[in-house]
Amino acid sequence: MVTQDRFPTLRTSDSEPLVELRDRAERQLNAVRALILGLLAFSAVAYSPTLTPALRLVNVSVLIPTLAWTFFQYLRWYHHPRLPAWLSIANPVVDVTAVTLSMLGYGLAQSAGLALKAPIFLAYFAILAARPVTSSTRIAWVVSALTVVEYSVLVMFLLSTGVPTTASPLAAAAGSAVAPLDEGAKVLLLAVAGAASGFATTWHERLAKAYDQAAREQERLAVRLGRAQFESLKQQLQPHFLFNALNAITALIPIDPRGAEKAVHGLGELLRLSLDAGAEHEVRVERELELLGHYVDMQRLRFQERLTVRIHVDPTVKTAIVPNLVLQPLVENAIRHGIQPRAAGGTVDVKAVRDGAILRLTVADDGIGASLDGSYREGIGLGNTRARLRHMYGDRQRLTVSTAPGAGFTVDIELPYRT
């Protein structure tokens, strides 16, 4: 049964990697928020003996709800793979409003001068600095505007309460009076910081989208290249197989016309099976064995008693998936390079077994073998098989070759077991 998250993220035009990065940044920022609020709570407790009851009430009224909201997020949403999208706007709004309410509380409980000169004002800049990594461009501009508006309204309200003012910023710094010019400069600084935050978020978003678009385009090109190379390999393999089959039939005509006729019939069946599965990159083991059987029958007509082919297949793997035309070129190599040069002929063993999550295919002959030194070169059949496996399965496959002079030739293939 498919279930749906009760708090789905909002659909936006942002790319999926960008949304995922912002989600991760929001989680990390919430951890930083919890740490900072914890330190502020510890400081409030440490300074509480020197504060008035009204100021202690202000600290408790702001810190406890903010801490509760921070930890509630962990309990409610952090076990989900993706946070609700609206948290990216709710969290900065809560932070900005908490700073504003804290300053307002200081102004009402003590004095406007204390509120406007309190260092908590700097928390606004920290909130704006986090926007480029956690918010979209629209949210960054909204938070920037909200910060300027809230502080502007706070300044106008506190100035309207009758706080003493002075035109000299120096006199305001040394006394309890407030300089309207200083407060205007603070509003201007917040506006500049908000604009910088908004522009930084815009460029961050553009760069992330451009990078994602370039990565997607590169991925599409890689897929197209892989498909083109794969089709090229198949086109090389099919004429190679047909050429060798026709050579085998030609060799039979002068010595065994009846056998040549049967070989033509077998070739027809091989071509029919190949055409039926021509558009398929993968087939079931039983289908691959059917095609291999027709090829082996045709070769037996040519080599007679000099060729023995034994097929050992675990019945449980007959429905497993393998690359189309993967066994035939390996058996062809075994016959051509291992059995044909021997006057007495030889045996080819084909095995398919399951080993846990691995499907193991083995083609071995007892022919003349070869030396795996610098003089050894893979033919078209084996080389194309290796390249096809690499394109189809990447690092999840393995093809190994073992041989020695007079010890035959063995090819082992390991593939992911799939049905």
Secondary structure, DSSP 8 states (H G I E B T S, - for coil): -----SS-----SS-HHHHHHHHHHHHHHHHHHHHHHHHHHHHHHHHGGGS-HHHHHHHHHHHHHHHHHHHHHHHHHTTSSS--TTHHHHHHHHHHHHHHHHHHHHHHHT-HHHHHH-GGGGHHHHHHHTHHHHS-HHHHHHHHHHHHHHHHHHHHHHHTTT--B-S-HHHHHHSS-B-HHHHHHHHHHHHHHHHHHHHHHHHHHHHHHHHHHHHHHHHHHHHHHHHHHHHHHHHHHHHHHHHHHHHHHHHHTTT-HHHHHHHHHHHHHHHHHHHHTTT-SEEEHHHHHHHHHHHHHHHHHHHGGGEEEEEEE-GGGTT-EEETT-SHHHHHHIIIIIITTSTT-EEEEEEEEEETTEEEEEEEE-S-----STT----HHHHHHHHHHHHHHGGG-EEEEEE-TTS-EEEEEEEE---
